[in-house]
Amino acid sequence: MRKSFDGLCGIVTNELGRVAHSGEVFIFVNRKKNQIKLLHWEAGGFVLYHKRLEEGTFAMVNNNDLRISWSDLVLMIEGIDIIKSSQKKRFSL
């Protein structure tokens, strides 16, 4: 969890093969699962969010493609177990 903007952008580009400037939110969690960093590109520059839990761990998503929805990300950061929650059916075009 020592890396900042440039180091995390390097991981996104070199190891994930993604474009850091794409507007996606990239999630980095430490081994203990008590710290999380979110790297996001907004107009004009990068934003880096860092949260460290004093107690407990982040509940991780069991997802093979490593993509989660924005609502699942918010729930994970707030400490709500995503695995037990379910998305209700909604209309979509």
N, C-alpha and C positions, 0 to 999 in steps of 0.2 A: 504493500500500500504506500510505497515511497514515491511512486511515479506521479507526475503532474501532467499538465496538458500535452507537452511534446512527447513524453514517454508513452502515455496512453494512446496518443494518435499513432505512434509507431507500432504499437501492438495491434491496433485496429487495421492498419494498412498491411503490415508484414505477416502477421499470424492469422488474422481473420480474413484477409483479402477483401476488405470493404473500404469504402471511401468515408473518411471521418467527417467530411463536409456535407454529407448527404442529408443531414437533418434527423437521422435516427438517433435514438438514445442508446448508448453502449453502457452495459452494466458490468462492473468489476466487483467481485466479492473476495475477501480474504479467506484463508484456510479455516480459520475459527468461525467464520460466518457471523462475525459480530461487527464488521465494518463493510460499508458499501460505498462505491463511487459511481456516479452517473456522469458520463461525458456526452455533451449535446452541443451541436452547432446551431447558433441563432444568428440572425442578421448582424454581421459585424464581428463576430468572434465566438470562441468556445465558452461554454459554461460548464463548470465542474462542481457537482454537488457531492458532499462527503458526509456520511452519517456514521457515527460510532455508537454502538449500544453499550450502555454501562452494565446491562444485565440481559441475558437471553441471547438468542441468535435469530437471524433472518431465515424464514421458511423459504426454501428454494423450490422452483417449479420443476417438475419432472417432465421436460419437454425436449424431444429429440432434435428439433430444428432450432432450438435456442431462441425462439421468438416468443415474446409474451405481449399481451395487450397492455395498453396504458392503465386500465382499471386494475389488472393483476399486479402491475408494478406498484401502484399506489397502495394496494392492500398489503403487499409484501413489505413495503417501507413502514407501514403503520403497524405491522406485527400480526396481521390477520392471516390465518392459515389458508393459503390459496387452494391447496389440494382438496380441502373439504368444501370449499365454496363451488357453486355451479352457476353458469350463465343461463338465465331464462331466455326462452325463445323470443326474438324480436323481429319485426318486419325489416327487410332490406331489399333494395332494388337489385 
